[in-house]
Amino acid sequence: MTPPVADIAPPKTKRKTETWSPDKSSELYGVETWGSGFFGVNKNGHVTVRLEDDKAQAEVSLFDVIDGLRDRGTHLPVLLRFRDLLHSRIEQINESFKKAIKDLKYRGEYRGVYPIKVNQQRQVIEEISEFGKRYHYGLEAGSKPELIAALAHMHDPEAYLICNGYKDEEFIDLALHAQKMGLRVVLVLEMPSELDLILERSEKSASAQSWGSSSPLHERLRPLARQRWRQISLWPQCFTSHQRRRSVEGSGHIDCLKMLHYHQGSQIPNIAAIREGATEAVRMYCDLVKEGAPMGVLDIGGGMAVDYDGSHTNFHSSCNYSVAEYCADIVEVISQICDKAGIEHPNLISESGRAVVAYYSVLVFNILDVTSAQTSEEAPPIPDNAPQNLMNIIEVNKVINKKNLQECFNDAMYYRDQMRAQFFYGAATLRERGLAEAWFWHILTRISNLIADLDDIPEDLRELSSTLVDFYYGNFSLFQSLPDSWAIDQVFPVMPLHRLDEKPRHRAVLADITCDCDGKIDRFIDKEDVAKILPLHDFKQGEPYYLGVFLVGAYQETLGDLHNLLGDTNVVGVHLEKGKPVYTHEVEGDTVADVLTYVEFDPKELVTRFRTFAEKAVTEGRITPKERREILDLFREGLSGYTYFES
Ligand SMILES: Cc1ncc(COP(=O)(O)O)c(C=O)c1O
């Protein structure tokens, strides 16, 4: 488990000579707990990823991978994708269901489907369709574009293609045609009103006969927004479910009802909730069979959580179960209830998304600069004729001791605020206000140093250390690459990729390069709760300092947006051949011209406009013709360049 962040020294205290090791870093950043065996720290102090090399496994340094990219001219930020990790998760989920089915003598089959919405990138769909063949692993499409991508890639007649989402004629026609072509396409009835359209389209299509007898219709229990991932009750949907059953009965097509589908929501951290959801669903399934529906398939949706913080608890960024426990519990609940009801075990489908792709991608960026906390060990000067409030702050500094920390903190804050008010009303100068602020931070630094020796820290002062942080500016956009960090306060494991043989001495938060005050990461994984700081090393100008954000393969890539017109990052797939990293599936990130085009600018027209402006400047004698050429070259280069900081 990640040790509490308090284990690292508070800022600027006297450094004890203490040995540090890569193992300590591994423990500090919790790599063993959230890394799921895929990530580690080597003796050189580099983060490693475990890749396959001709059926053996090898630990590859991410620092070396980035070095290789730098030699090839690929700029950071870059999203690294590791296909081996994706394969491994598909294998783990399928093998775990297989084992649970065997152990519990379950009489149905398991077939997984991958919900395209979780990461729609072509490489993901291709890898899943190709590697998944051995398990007849299918796809779930929630929209027309997703269905079209799925139809072009998945041609295994044994695998399922589940169609969720709201469907128009075109969507339904495509699905019905694909059924005729031999694919196991399943239309999930999202709303009762969809039924008429599906019946009409299937009657119109030449497959009307086979539709009448075998086209599966589906019942969906509870589509939950991903953001509401902690809610699990299924009751409110029973009414809707009843309505749907009535409409299916009324249509005279109860024989078409083959599958019950539910989805509890994403990232369900508690196995009890998973069991509860499955229990209710399987009871509904059994009753539908008793009502005369042939059924045969139960689709349990997604929801299998990822242990982002490595705490293995039911905290929202973790989960208190393993993949094997999840599979065993689902199979057990369903078989027990079906056995009691005397109903045949259904074939099982699960739509795990996050649990399949989260590990696959790592976002890597470099630190550009650091703004240190305004801490100051050194006392600021004492001015002549200082205003009374400033003198009062200086007095507070004289009397600080371990017993009056709270009082001194309150007084310093009070007099600092008084000085601000005096400045506001014109009764103090900017220089005097600046001195008051400097004394205030000096007092806070001293209080923070003294707190470190206390057994019992006063309540108000506990938060103090989180205000004395250094801002590390990272070359990335939170809104583009980690949208869930902003939108739903999701925490991801973040850590330096090298220098892990050195003790990190700074208490940092991360700021991105958008100019939005929300563009920062100030919530980090922690074994107890959520940490407010990330331990980082000294930043040395001119030397690279690389950070990685892990487990970002699910949802982050396509939910990101163009805030500040920072576009898609470079993407590179990495695998091993003969002990060497091989870079494939490289996708260049957006250029400036690309992102401007997305917001309806025409790059050519931009050049024309700027050229006209530059020529006017020449005519008016502000610049020379030679300068005009240089400025225009710069403008064109800017258009074709990366949207992120290029060094
Ligand atoms: C219908 C459906 N199935 C599956 C998923 C994937 O869920 P998860 O990524 O939590 O496995 C979702 C996403 O919320 C969904 O809406």
The ligand as an SDF file (V2000), in Angstrom:
LIG
                    3D

 16 16  0  0  0  0  0  0  0  0999 V2000
  -24.1370   -0.4400  -21.5500 C   0  0  0  0  0  0  0  0  0  0  0  0
  -22.7380   -0.3700  -21.0760 C   0  0  0  0  0  0  0  0  0  0  0  0
  -22.0010   -1.4900  -21.0510 N   0  0  0  0  0  0  0  0  0  0  0  0
  -20.7130   -1.4810  -20.6110 C   0  0  0  0  0  0  0  0  0  0  0  0
  -20.1270   -0.3180  -20.1850 C   0  0  0  0  0  0  0  0  0  0  0  0
  -18.6980   -0.3700  -19.7000 C   0  0  0  0  0  0  0  0  0  0  0  0
  -18.6030   -0.2010  -18.3340 O   0  0  0  0  0  0  0  0  0  0  0  0
  -17.2030   -0.4390  -17.6100 P   0  0  0  0  0  0  0  0  0  0  0  0
  -16.2030    0.3550  -18.3400 O   0  0  0  0  0  0  0  0  0  0  0  0
  -17.4230    0.0370  -16.2350 O   0  0  0  0  0  0  0  0  0  0  0  0
  -16.9070   -1.9030  -17.6450 O   0  0  0  0  0  0  0  0  0  0  0  0
  -20.8590    0.8830  -20.1930 C   0  0  0  0  0  0  0  0  0  0  0  0
  -20.2360    2.1360  -19.7230 C   0  0  0  0  0  0  0  0  0  0  0  0
  -20.6780    2.8250  -18.8640 O   0  0  0  0  0  0  0  0  0  0  0  0
  -22.2000    0.8550  -20.6490 C   0  0  0  0  0  0  0  0  0  0  0  0
  -22.9320    1.9590  -20.6890 O   0  0  0  0  0  0  0  0  0  0  0  0
  1  2  1  0
  2  3  1  0
  2 15  2  0
  3  4  2  0
  4  5  1  0
  5  6  1  0
  5 12  2  0
  6  7  1  0
  7  8  1  0
  8  9  2  0
  8 10  1  0
  8 11  1  0
 12 13  1  0
 12 15  1  0
 13 14  2  0
 15 16  1  0
M  END
$$$$
